[in-house]
């Protein structure tokens, strides 16, 4: 086994130009969601299929999910399998093809959709999120193919669509409409999150609860407040009283760091009146809640309702509460095979001290966990996702490919 690992690692070290070539071609395919003004993943999927067809995969297929807004009317999801000795069990490496728009072009030093290589860095939109992980997953299996190595279990790639805006045309749709894609014993590596020192092996996420509050009072001239009812003032009081949620849901979980407790943050505030001398009759704000899994969103909503009723009574306003996002996520058992193997592989490759942990942000991995599949989110990332001048690290790309190889060789 040790000699095999050395041979595979040596082979991966020869793939630097392959990384550059793959990134260059993918960056040139702006796979932006139609809801964000793009055409979808069609062009990038076509390119990747041309690459995968030249490799030694035993199965290669596309799961098209209908989307009339996308070019070609579908959002493609690519499945590629390299058989292991046990074909009934698979280790999936899942990465997404879609990217976010570049944002303010004035903040970019290069063309976001033209790859620029500077030393270890490859600049371009999507280079890190999620193409670094995609390339690592592809190179891991390429090394096994090039060296004539078959893993104990099948190594499978899932290159999915629509991660950036909800996955309704990606893994969520696959789980719902094509559930037989995955086997009962399968496990997942999702290279779509991490930290710069490569120590974060993410196995859990907080529940997400985004709420929209619309406070209705009565508009009037600012010099005659008695004639109206200031919705903005009521909103301000409501925001401060929602801070009581921290005391109500005050448990801590060391799995989640550095935010070990639930968080309740007022964020977006919509414009009310355009002028200074009018008291607004309507005021709208949002609350971003990240709730430890030991609590349910239903419990939080019940407490929010009590706080809202108190403000309504005191300020004689009406408050409408809408759920923008309400998602609960199960955790992957820290003793699951894929978790232990990932921690061991990361330690071996990067000589660091990785640990299984939870995060407040949401990832596509939650769909898999909620469906009962053990799933680990791992990458060694410089955390450039969604930023101007996004880049990926060639060294990290090759290092993560070695991590995935080690996990695959020991996944039985």
C-alpha positions in Angstrom: 0.0 0.0 0.0 2.8 2.4 0.9 4.5 2.0 -2.5 1.2 2.4 -4.3 0.6 5.7 -2.4 4.1 7.0 -3.3 3.5 6.1 -7.0 0.1 7.8 -7.1 1.5 10.9 -5.3 4.4 11.1 -7.7 2.0 10.9 -10.6 -0.2 13.7 -9.2 2.9 15.9 -8.9 3.2 15.7 -12.7 -0.2 17.2 -13.3 0.6 20.9 -12.8 0.0 21.8 -16.5 -3.2 19.7 -16.5 -4.5 21.9 -13.6 -3.7 25.0 -15.6 -5.3 23.6 -18.8 -8.5 22.5 -17.0 -8.9 25.8 -15.2 -8.2 27.8 -18.3 -10.9 26.1 -20.3 -13.5 26.1 -17.4 -12.9 29.8 -16.6 -13.7 30.6 -20.2 -17.2 29.1 -19.8 -19.2 31.5 -17.6 -21.5 29.0 -16.0 -23.7 31.6 -14.3 -27.2 30.7 -13.3 -30.1 32.1 -15.4 -31.5 33.6 -12.2 -28.3 35.6 -12.0 -28.4 36.6 -15.7 -26.4 33.7 -17.1 -27.0 30.8 -19.4 -26.4 28.0 -17.0 -23.8 25.2 -17.1 -24.2 23.9 -20.6 -21.0 25.0 -22.2 -18.9 24.0 -19.2 -20.6 20.6 -19.0 -19.9 20.0 -22.7 -16.2 20.8 -22.2 -16.0 18.6 -19.1 -17.7 15.7 -20.9 -15.1 16.0 -23.7 -12.4 15.6 -21.0 -14.1 12.7 -19.2 -14.7 10.8 -22.4 -11.0 10.6 -23.0 -10.4 9.0 -19.6 -11.0 5.4 -18.5 -14.3 5.8 -16.7 -16.5 2.7 -16.6 -19.8 4.7 -16.6 -20.4 8.2 -17.8 -23.9 9.8 -17.9 -25.7 13.1 -17.7 -28.8 13.8 -15.5 -30.5 16.7 -17.2 -33.0 18.7 -15.0 -35.4 20.8 -17.0 -35.0 24.6 -16.7 -36.7 26.6 -19.5 -34.6 29.6 -18.5 -31.3 27.9 -19.2 -29.6 27.6 -22.6 -30.8 24.3 -24.1 -33.7 24.2 -21.6 -31.8 21.9 -19.1 -29.3 22.1 -16.2 -26.8 19.2 -16.7 -25.4 17.1 -13.8 -22.5 14.7 -14.8 -22.0 11.3 -13.2 -18.7 9.5 -13.9 -17.8 6.2 -12.2 -14.5 4.3 -12.0 -15.3 0.8 -10.7 -13.7 -0.5 -7.6 -13.4 -4.1 -6.4 -16.8 -3.5 -4.7 -19.1 -2.0 -7.2 -22.1 -1.7 -4.8 -20.4 0.9 -2.6 -19.1 4.2 -3.9 -17.0 7.1 -2.6 -18.5 10.2 -4.3 -16.5 13.4 -4.9 -19.1 16.1 -5.6 -18.3 19.5 -7.0 -20.5 22.1 -8.6 -20.0 23.6 -12.1 -21.9 26.8 -11.7 -20.3 30.1 -10.6 -21.5 33.5 -9.3 -21.3 36.6 -11.5 -18.0 38.6 -11.3 -19.6 41.6 -9.6 -18.0 45.0 -10.0 -15.6 44.6 -12.9 -13.7 47.7 -11.7 -12.5 45.7 -8.7 -10.9 43.0 -11.0 -7.3 43.4 -12.1 -7.8 40.8 -14.8 -10.7 39.6 -17.0 -12.7 37.4 -14.7 -13.4 34.9 -17.5 -9.9 34.6 -18.8 -7.5 32.6 -16.8 -4.3 34.3 -15.6 -1.5 32.3 -14.0 0.9 34.0 -11.6 3.2 31.6 -9.8 1.0 29.2 -7.8 -2.2 31.1 -8.4 -4.7 30.9 -11.2 -7.0 33.9 -11.3 -10.5 33.9 -12.7 -14.2 33.6 -11.6 -14.9 30.1 -10.3 -11.2 29.1 -10.1 -11.5 28.4 -6.4 -15.3 28.1 -6.1 -15.7 25.3 -7.1 -13.2 24.4 -9.8 -10.3 23.8 -7.5 -12.3 21.0 -5.8 -13.6 19.8 -9.1 -10.1 19.5 -10.5 -8.7 17.8 -7.4 -11.5 15.2 -7.6 -10.8 14.6 -11.3 -7.0 14.3 -10.8 -7.3 11.8 -8.0 -9.1 9.4 -10.3 -6.9 10.2 -13.2 -3.8 9.2 -11.2 -5.5 5.9 -10.3 -6.3 5.3 -14.0 -2.8 6.3 -15.2 -1.2 4.0 -12.7 -3.6 1.1 -13.3 -4.9 1.1 -9.7 -8.4 0.1 -8.8 -9.7 1.3 -5.4 -11.5 -1.1 -3.0 -14.8 0.6 -3.8 -16.1 2.6 -6.8 -14.8 6.2 -7.1 -17.5 8.4 -8.5 -17.6 12.0 -9.6 -20.8 14.1 -9.4 -20.4 17.4 -11.2 -23.6 19.1 -10.3 -25.5 22.2 -11.3 -27.2 25.1 -9.5 -25.3 25.0 -6.2 -25.0 28.8 -6.0 -28.7 29.5 -6.0 -30.2 26.6 -4.1 -29.5 23.3 -5.9 -33.1 22.8 -7.1 -31.7 21.8 -10.5 -28.8 20.0 -8.9 -28.3 17.5 -6.1 -31.7 18.3 -4.5 -33.4 17.4 -7.8 -31.3 14.2 -8.2 -32.2 13.0 -4.7 -35.8 13.6 -5.4 -36.2 12.5 -9.0 -33.3 10.1 -9.4 -32.8 8.6 -5.9 -31.3 5.3 -7.3 -28.2 7.3 -8.4 -26.7 6.6 -5.0 -26.4 3.4 -3.1 -27.2 2.8 0.6 -23.6 2.4 1.6 -22.2 5.4 -0.4 -20.4 8.3 1.2 -19.5 11.7 0.0 -16.5 14.1 -0.1 -17.6 17.6 -1.0 -14.6 19.9 -1.8 -16.5 23.1 -1.4 -15.4 24.6 1.9 -12.3 24.8 4.0 -9.6 27.0 5.5 -6.1 28.2 4.5 -4.3 25.8 6.8 -6.4 22.8 5.7 -7.5 21.8 9.1 -11.3 22.0 8.8 -13.1 18.8 8.1 -16.7 19.9 8.1 -19.3 17.4 9.2 -22.2 19.6 10.5 -24.0 22.8 9.8 -26.3 25.0 11.8 -30.0 25.2 10.9 -30.7 28.3 8.7 -33.7 30.5 9.4 -33.9 33.8 7.4 -36.9 35.9 8.4 -38.5 39.0 6.7 -40.3 41.3 9.1 -42.8 43.8 7.6 -43.9 46.3 10.2 -47.1 48.3 9.3 -48.0 51.6 11.0 -49.4 54.8 9.6 -47.5 57.3 7.4 -47.7 61.0 8.2 -45.8 64.3 8.2 -42.8 64.1 10.6 -44.0 67.3 12.3 -47.3 65.7 13.3 -46.4 62.3 14.7 -49.6 62.1 16.7 -51.4 61.8 13.3 -49.6 58.6 12.4 -47.7 55.6 13.7 -44.0 55.3 13.1 -43.3 51.9 11.7 -39.5 52.6 11.7 -39.5 53.2 15.5 -41.4 50.0 16.1 -38.9 48.1 13.9 -36.0 49.5 15.8 -37.5 48.3 19.1 -38.4 44.9 17.6 -34.8 44.4 16.4 -33.4 45.1 19.8 -35.9 42.8 21.5 -35.1 40.0 19.1 -31.7 40.0 20.8 -33.5 38.0 23.6 -33.2 35.0 21.3 -29.5 34.7 22.3 -30.6 34.2 25.9 -33.4 31.8 25.1 -31.3 29.6 22.8 -28.0 29.9 24.8 -26.5 26.4 24.5 -23.0 26.0 23.1 -21.5 23.3 21.0 -17.7 23.0 20.7 -18.1 21.3 17.4 -18.9 24.7 15.9 -16.0 27.2 16.1 -15.5 30.0 16.5 -19.2 30.6 16.7 -20.1 27.9 19.2 -23.6 29.3 19.9 -26.6 30.1 17.8 -26.5 33.5 16.2 -29.4 35.9 15.4 -28.3 38.9 13.3 -30.4 41.7 11.8 -29.0 42.3 8.4 -30.8 43.8 5.3 -33.1 46.8 5.7 -35.3 47.9 2.9 -35.8 51.5 2.0 -38.9 53.1 3.5 -39.6 56.7 2.7 -37.3 58.8 0.4 -37.4 62.0 2.4 -36.5 63.1 5.9 -39.7 64.8 6.9 -42.1 61.8 6.5 -42.8 59.2 9.1 -42.8 55.8 7.4 -46.0 53.7 7.6 -44.1 50.6 6.5 -40.7 49.3 7.5 -39.0 46.1 6.4 -36.0 44.3 7.8 -34.5 40.8 7.8 -33.0 38.5 10.5 -30.4 35.9 9.6 -30.5 33.1 12.2 -28.0 30.2 12.4 -29.3 27.8 15.0 -27.5 24.9 16.7 -29.0 21.6 15.6 -30.1 20.9 19.3 -32.9 23.4 18.6 -35.5 23.3 15.9 -36.6 26.2 13.7 -40.1 25.7 15.0 -38.9 26.5 18.6 -37.2 29.7 17.3 -40.3 30.7 15.4 -42.5 30.3 18.4 -40.3 32.6 20.5 -40.1 35.1 17.7 -43.9 35.1 17.6 -44.1 36.0 21.3 -41.7 38.9 20.9 -43.6 40.2 17.8 -46.9 40.1 19.7 -45.4 42.2 22.5 -44.2 44.8 20.1 -47.5 44.9 18.2 -49.4 45.5 21.4 -47.0 48.2 22.7 -46.7 50.1 19.5 -50.1 49.4 18.0 -48.6 48.1 14.7 -49.0 45.0 12.7 -46.0 42.8 12.0 -45.9 40.2 9.2 -43.2 37.5 9.5 -42.2 35.6 6.4 -39.8 32.7 6.2 -37.3 33.4 3.4 -35.2 30.3 4.1 -35.9 27.6 6.7 -33.6 24.7 6.5 -32.5 22.1 9.1 -29.5 20.0 8.7 -28.4 16.7 10.2 -24.8 16.1 11.1 -22.5 13.4 9.9 -21.3 11.1 12.7 -17.7 12.0 13.6 -17.0 8.3 13.8 -18.2 7.6 10.3 -15.7 5.9 8.1 -15.4 8.7 5.6 -14.8 11.2 8.4 -12.0 9.2 10.0 -10.4 8.5 6.7 -10.5 12.2 5.7 -9.0 13.3 8.9 -6.2 10.7 8.6 -5.5 11.6 4.9 -5.3 15.3 5.5 -2.9 14.8 8.4 -0.8 12.5 6.2 -0.6 14.9 3.2 -0.4 18.3 4.9 1.3 17.3 8.2 -1.2 19.4 10.1 -3.8 18.7 12.9 -7.2 18.5 11.2 -10.4 18.1 13.2 -14.0 17.4 12.5 -16.1 20.5 13.1 -19.3 22.3 12.3 -19.9 25.6 10.5 -22.6 28.3 10.5 -22.8 28.5 6.7 -24.8 26.3 4.6 -23.4 23.9 2.0 -24.9 21.5 -0.6 -23.7 18.7 1.7 -26.8 19.3 3.9 -29.0 17.7 1.2 -27.0 14.5 1.4 -26.9 14.4 5.2 -30.6 14.9 5.4 -31.1 12.1 3.0 -29.0 9.8 5.3 -25.6 9.8 3.6 -22.4 10.5 5.5 -20.8 13.6 3.9 -17.6 15.5 4.6 -16.8 19.0 3.2 -13.1 19.4 2.8 -10.6 21.5 0.8 -7.5 23.5 1.6 -8.6 26.9 0.4 -7.4 30.5 0.6 -11.1 31.5 0.9 -11.4 33.6 -2.2 -15.0 32.5 -3.1 -17.2 35.2 -4.6 -14.5 37.8 -4.2 -13.0 40.0 -7.0 -9.7 38.7 -8.2 -10.7 35.2 -7.1 -7.8 32.7 -7.5 -7.1 29.0 -6.8 -3.8 27.4 -5.6 -2.2 24.9 -7.8 -0.3 23.4 -4.8 -3.6 23.0 -2.9 -5.3 21.5 -5.9 -2.6 18.8 -6.2 -2.5 18.3 -2.4 -6.3 17.8 -2.1 -6.1 15.3 -5.0 -3.7 13.3 -2.8 -6.1 13.5 0.1 -8.9 12.1 -2.1 -6.7 9.3 -3.3 -5.8 8.3 0.2 -9.4 8.3 1.3 -10.4 6.2 -1.8 -7.7 3.6 -1.2 -8.8 3.0 2.3 -12.6 3.3 1.8 -13.8 -0.3 2.0 
